[in-house]
Every structure is written in structure tokens, then in C-alpha cells.
């Protein structure tokens, strides 16, 4: 493969949150009225006040956003209009004989910064002990309605429309004839849609799970288990696994689907409340076998929280859930399987789903079950890491992206 000419691209964008926004944030944090929370040491009622209080205090008085901003701006950022929607992305040009354009896509409640540990090793593998032939031209995007891809101007935005915008970003704005995709959570759905509608533009897709494009449709669109039984005919262990799955994932989906805007009124007004809602997911979706406070330093938590707060992104990020049902996926073609791009999977055993799988072999054996993916090239299962894989286990993602696209470039 010969190196393609590097397009010049859009003008750089400097991240800078106005001081008055930061001052207002601190005022609100210092005025927090904390909830009474008796008998919640086990977190049976949700995130404990005792855990939240010191984080709010640190956010108000000690967290140094300007230092974070300085670090963020060591990367080149851009912000462009695509079809009336603002799209922010970070770009790290590859250093190697023929870097492959790579689009990395996050989910909820992520931000683009959750990919930060993998960016430079992917762009400059030789500097991290790798082969320069594996270099990528890395583009990390903020999904519309998240971080600096705000304010959201299209109230119908979901993974289908986002796929169109990111295809335009990579082919129209940046001028690439072909590109690779890595995605997790909602980013996996966007990547799957790109692999369905725009397979000819892709080297392939690397996703964190096999997600069918018709998720969140039908009469039980709000039920992440699709009505999976919790008692009848199940072994005690399987029943416990299913109940744990419900406890981990159900509450936010149901709330986002049925009462997203109602919740937004509270979270938009209270940074402490917004932090609690996000933090509950970070704590319960990450690998429960790891030390959360070690894997997720407080400054990383508050960096993401500030990106949501300062950009008023919590409501627009939540709304994408109901939009998956209100504006459902429809096939772009009638060929089967519908996702034609070559696909690889990075699966981490610290993820709480699917219930009843405990070994790499059991988890890998489930890949292909949806019938949506027609060209599965690699299934890599890793022992450590949970829902926020590129942050929790960046080495797994670096390895798998290099390995999959080494064969496809």
C-alpha cells in the first residue's frame, strides 16, 4: 500500500471554557444540598452521599481545569459543521510509511478523552515499541450532542444519522477514500451502521461487542434483556447473573427512554446531581474486579464531568437513547447479512454482559449470534477491563486495532 497525500483538513480549534462558566460551576458545587442517605453503605439505594460529597468538594475547590485544558490542547482539535450539526474531533497524524485513517467513536457516558491512552501509541507505534508499519492517522470524534459537538441542532440525532455525519467527516471533510473504525457502546452501533451503509469506504470495523442495528425497537424497546426470564428454568447461578445484569444496566436505559428530559431538568441545574448520575455508571460498568479509584483517578472523572457540564451536553447525550426508538434503523440495502464490512471484536471479561459467560471461550462462542455481521475476521477476548475498555485496558485495544487492520490495510 502506498501512502496517500495527506489532506490539509479544517482549521484547528482551541479548547477554552470561559471563566464565567467555571465560576458558576464552582458556585453551584459549593451550594450543593446533599441528600440524607441512611443505611446505604452497600449502595443498594444508589450512589452514596458519603462517596459523592468529597468529590464535589474537590471539584469546587481543588480541581484544576486549566491544567486539564493545557493537556487537551497538546493535541490538535477541530470543530466543523456537518449538515448543520457541530462535530468536534481530535486528530493525531500517523508517523509511519502508510498510516491508515482510523476513526474512534465513544459511547455514553464517555467523552472523546476516554480514548486518550491509545491515541499516540496508535499514531506513532515506533515511539512505543511497535512497528511503524502499523501506524494510524487517528481521528477521535465527539458524538453529536457530547462535549464540544454541541449545541445539538438536530433533535432526531441517533446512531444512524451520526454514521452519515462521520462518513462525511472522513471522506468529505478529511478527504480519505477509505478509513478504519473503532467503536464502543454507542460507537459500536455507529460503527456497525457504517459497516452496513458504507462498507465500500471502510477497511473494516473493530467493535467492543456485537450489537444488532435493530436494538431498542419493538414493543419492549426499553428492555435491554428483550424480556429474558429471570426465574423459570434457570440455574441459581444463571438467575443471579441475569439479576445482576438488570441491576447494572436497566435503570439508565428505562429512564433515558421514558423520562430523559424530566431527568435533564435536574441534571442541567445541579452539577453534583449530574456527577452522581454519571459516576454511578462509571463505578458499576467498569471492571468490578479492579480498584475503581486506582483505575479512574479523580481528575479523569472530573475532566469528563466538566466536559458534560460546561457544554450543557447531558441532556443531548441522553436524548440519543429515545431517538433510537423514535427514528429507528431501516436497512440501506437488502443484502444479508446487512453489515458487510470486515469486523473484529475486542471483548473484555470485566463487562457484566452477557449473563452466564465466564471464560474467554464462552464469550467468544457467542459472537455471530445476531446474524448481522457477514465477515467476522477476529474475536479477541481479554481478561481485564470493563465497559470503558480503551481507558481500563488500552493495551487490548492497541493490540487488537493493530492486529485486525494489519491484515486489512
N, C-alpha and C positions, 0 to 999 in steps of 0.2 A: 504494500500500500504506500502510495506517495503522499507527501504532505500537501494538503490543500492550502491555498492562500488564506491567511488569517484576515477575516473581515474586521474593519475598524470598530464597528458597533456604535452604540449610543454614547452620549456624554456621561462621564462619571457623576455619581450622586454622593454627596457627603452626608452622613448621618449626624443629625444635630437636633436634639429635643429642646425646644425653647425653655428657658429658665423658669418662666412663669408656670409652665406645666409641671415642672419638677417641684416648684414651691407649693403649688396647690396640692400635689400628691402628698408631700410631707405634712401639710396642714391637716389633710383628711386622715392620714395614718395616725397622727398624734391625737386626733379627736375620736378614735375608734371606741365604740361602746361594746366591750366584749361580752359574749353571752355566758350566762351561768351554765355550768357543764358538769353536774354531779354524776358520779358513777360511770365515767366514760374513759377510764384508763385503758380499756381494751379496744377503744374506738368503735364499739358496737353501734353508737349513735352517729358516727361520722368523725370528721377531723376534730381532735380535742382542742379546746381553748388553750390548754397548757402548752401544746405544741405550737399553736399559731401565735400566741402573744409575743414571745421573744423574736420571732421572725418579723412581725410588724414593727416592733421597736427598732430592730436593726435596719429595716428598710427605711424607716423615718429618719434615723439619726446617724447611721454609720455607713450605709451602702453608698459607694462612690460611683454614680452613673457616669460621670465624666471620664473616669478611668476606663470603664467598660467601653464607652463611646470611642475612646482613643484606640482601644484594641480592635473594635469592629472596623474602624477606618483604616487599619493596616491592610485590609482587603479592598479591592475595587468594587464599588457598588454602582448600580444603575437603577433608574426608575423610568419606565416608559408607559405610554398609553397604548393599549391593545384593544381595539373595539370599544373604546370608551371606559375601559377598566384600567386602573393603575396597576402596574406589575413591577414589583421590586425584585431585583436579583443581584447576587454576588457572583463575580466571575474571577477565577484564578486560571490564568493561561497555563497550558501544559508545557513542560520542558522535556522534550524527547524528540525522536526523529519524526513521529507522525501522531501527535496527540489526537485521541478520539473525543469529539464533543460529547459531554456527559451532563445530562440534566438530572439534578437530585431534588426530590419532592418530599415534603414532610407531611405530617397529619395534625390531628387535634389531640391534646393541647400543646403541640410542639410550636417551635418557630424555626426559621431557617438556621438559627445558631446551634440547634441540636446536631447538625451535620458538621460542626466546626472541626471536630477531631480528625475527620477523614479528608478534608479538602486538600491540604498541602501534600500529604503523602500520595494522594491520587494524582495531583498535578505534577509533582516533581519526585517520582519514585526513587530516583538515584540518590537524592539527598536523604532518604530514609532507608537505605539499604536494598532498594528494589532495582528492577530492570527498567532503564529509561524507555524501552520499547513499550512498556505498559502505561505510558503517560496519558492522562486525560486533560482536555480543556474543560474545566469544571465550572458548571453554572448551578448555583443553588438558589432556587426561587422561593419567595414568599407567596403562598397561595393567595389568590384574591380574597380580601377580607381579613387577612392576617398581617401583623407587623406593618411594614411600610407599603404593602399593597392595599392601601386604604386611602380615602374612604370608599366603601363599596358602592358602586353606582348602578349595578345590575342586581335587583332584588331576587332574581331567579338563579343566581350563580350556584353551580354544583360541580361535581367532578367531570361531567360531560362537557359543560361549557369551558371549564378550566383546561381540559385537554386541547380544545380548539385554540385557546389563547397561548398555551405553551408550545404547541406546534408552530404557531405563527412567530412566537418569540425565537425559537431555534432556527427555523427555516427562513422566515421573512426578515426579522429584525437583525439576527446574527448571521444569516446567510449560509447556514450549513445545509448541505444536501441530505446528509444522514447524521443521526445522532443516537446516542445510547441513553437509557433512562434507568435511574434507580429510585425506588419509592417505597414508603412505608405508611401504614394506616391509610388515610385518605389519599396519600401519594401513591399507594398501591392501586387504588381504584382509578386514579388519573392515568397511571402508567398502563394499566390494563386497557383503558379506553384508547390510549394512544396506540397500543399494540393491536387493537381491533380496527380502528378507523384509519390509522396512518402507518400501517405496517411497512409499507414501501419506503418510508422516511426513516426507519429505525434499523440500527444494528441489532437491537434486542432490548429486553426489559429485565431488570433484576429487582425482585419484589420481596417483601418480608413475609408474605403469606399469599395463598391462593384465594383471591377474592372474586366472587362472581359479579358480573356487571349488573345483574338484576337484584342485588341486595336492597333491602328496605322497600320492597314492593309487595303487593298483595294485601290481604286483609289484616295480617299481623306484621305490618311493616315496622312496627316499633319493637318487635321481639327479636333480639339478636340470636335467640335459640330456635327461631321458627317453630315454636311450640313443642320443643323437645321435652319429653316427660321427665319428671323429677323423682318418681317413685315406682311406677308399675314396671315390674320385671327387671329392675336394675339391682346390681350387687350393691352392698353397703358402700364400698369404695367409690363406685361409679356415681351413686347417688350423691355422695359427699362432694365429688368433683363437679358435678353439674350445679349443685347448690353454690359452691364456691365461685363458679363461673358467673352465675346470676349475681352474686354479691359484688363481684369485681366490675362487671361491665353494664349491668342493666340500668342502673339508676340514671346515668347521664344520658343514655340513648332515649329512654322514655321521656325524661324532662325536656331534652332538646327537641324531641319530635313534637310534643304536645304543648309545651309551655316555654319555649325558648325565649320569646320576647318578654314574657312575665318575669322570668329569671333575670333577663338582661337589665330590666329596670333596677334591680337591686345591685347587680354586679357593676353596672356602669357608674353607680353612685358611690360605691364603697370599695376602695382598693383592698381593704382587709378581707371583705367578703369575696371579691374576685380571686384573691390569692388562695383563700380556703378552698374554693371550688376547683381551681387548677391543681393545687397541691395535693388534694385528696387523690386525684388521678395519677399524678406523678408517683405518689407513695404506693398506691395499690397496683398499678400496672407495671411497675418496674420489677426486676427480679427479686422475689421475696427472700431468696437465699443470701442476698448480698446486704451489706450495711448501707442503707439508703443515704445517710448523712455523709458517708465517705464517697459514694458514687456521685451524689448530687450535692456539691458544695453549695452553701447558701448563696454565694454570689451568682452561681449559674441559675438557681431558682429565681432569684430576684431580677436577673437580666431578662429572662423570659417574661416574668410578670410585668416588668416595666415596658417591654415591647408591646404587650397586650394593652396595658393601661394608657400609655402615652399616645397610642394610635387609635384609641377607642375601638379596639378590634374584637373585644369579647363577644359582642352581640352579632357582628357579621360573621365571625368564625362559627358561632353556634348555629346560625341560620342555615348553613350549608347542609345540616342534617335533614331538616324537613324538606329542603329543596330536592333531595334525592328521591323523595316520595312524590312531591307535588309536580316535579318535572322529570319524570322517570326516564331511564335509559331506554332508547329504542335502537335497534340494530342499524348500522350504517350499510350493511350488506347482508346477504342471506347465506353466505358460505358458512360451513361448520367444520371444526369448531370456530367460534367467532373471533378469537384472539389468535392472529396468525403470526405475529412477531415471535422470534425465538425468546424463550423465557427461562430465567434462572430464579432460584429462590434461596433467600437467606433466612433460616428459621432458627430461633433461639428458644431453648427449652425453658427459660425463665418466664416465658409468656404463659398466661393462665389458660389458654385455649389451644386446641380443642380438648374437652374433658376426656380423661381416660387414656392419655398418651403420656408415657414416662421416659421412653428411651428414644434415641435418635432414629432407630429403625422403625418404631411405631409411628413417630411423627412423619418421617419421610414417606411411609407407605400410604399416607392419606393424600399426598399430592397427586393431582389428576382427577380427584373425585368429582369436581364440579362439571367437567366436560367442556369448560370454556377455553382451555389453553391447548392449542394444537401442536405446539413444538417446544416441549419442555426439554431443555438442554442440561440443566444442573439443579440438583437439590442438595443444599448444604445445611446440615443441622449442627448447631453449636451448643455446647453445654451451658454457657453463661450468657446472661443478658435477658432483658425482657422486652417490653413494648417499645422502648426508646433505644433500639438497637445501636444506631450509629454513635450514640453517646455512651451507652452502657458497655458495648463491646465493639469499638471501632475497628479492631483488628479483623473481626469476622467480615465486616462489610468491605474493608480494603481488600482482603484476600479474595472474597467472592466476586467483587466487581472486576478485579484484575483477571481472575481465572476465567470467568464467563466471557468477557469481551476480548480476551486474548485469542479465543477461538472464533470470534465473530467479526473482528475488525478487518 
